[in-house]
Amino acid sequence: MDLVTFKKLTNGKSYKEVDGTDIEISVKTNKGKEYKFINGEGNKEWDSIYKEFRRQIRK
């Protein structure tokens, strides 16, 4: 994953009121900086990162 691309993501709308589920992806760097984004669906970069995280979780 490219951190420069990840930092360009934007948050989407919360779904908590509809179904109680939001998707948050966060990355913490070795220097302690943390980046968090919620519900970025429809964004090419978000979709790619989310797909990769899901793949890693299934291993």
Beta strands, then each sheet from edge to edge (+ up, - down):
strand 1: 24-28
strand 2: 34-38
sheet 1: 1+ 2-
end
